[in-house]
Amino acid sequence: AQSVTQLDSQVPVFEEAPVELRCNYSSSVSVYLFWYVQYPNQGLQLLLKYLSGSTLVKGINGFEAEFNKSQTSFHLRKPSVHISDTAEYFCAVSVRAQGGKLIFGQGTELSVKP
Amino acid sequence: IAGITQAPTSQILAAGRRMTLRCTQDMRHNAMYWYRQDLGLGLRLIHYSNTAGTTGKGEVPDGYSVSRANTDDFPLTLASAVPSQTSVYFCASSEGQGGYGYTFGSGTRLTVV
């Protein structure tokens, strides 16, 4: 069975600092990988996704993620965060051969401080 | 604006009562999903539907039922609510299966007392 582990439940950073949110997945077959963002009292929005091809994926709001097959990781990065990036971030995986249902990690709360 | 509409936005429900959470999409997406979000557990799949007329069980289906009579609507019913069903419920849809990603509704915050 597939699973997703987000290694940090909370990440506090100062404004304009770089940030990395870590995500590892467990799967013996090919997967699609996603990062979603949830602002307070809202639904989830897609930040970026990896389907195939280049392992470095760029998304909205200056975020990017790198797929590392050997380490089964899909870490999310941003070189300089803003106060407005404060939100909950979810990593998710879907199995290509199993109908695309998303399995989510537990979430990482990013708190950007001035 | 194209998207997913969920209703109600929030609800306080007495234990033992029946409740239907509504979900409507206007994007003509084939696949629809219901998740519950609980602190520290992320989102867990309750039920899904790959196309109108079909449904399937997710990770935590017990106590919930769904129907998919048409493409646009995917209601979630709690037949007899219990306090452990207190959660935030999200409906989502996808153009197809696999790498399309989901579009999410704004959620229904349900409190069972």
Interface residues (C-beta under 8 A of the other chain):
Chain A: V4 Q6 S9 Y32 F34 Y36 Q42 G43 L44 Q45 L46 K49 L51 F90 S94 R96 G99 G100 K101 L102 I103 F104 G105 Q106 G107
Chain B: I4 A31 Y33 Y35 G40 L41 G42 L43 R44 L45 Y48 N50 G58 F90 A92 S94 G96 Q97 G98 G99 Y100 G101 Y102 F104 G105 S106 G107
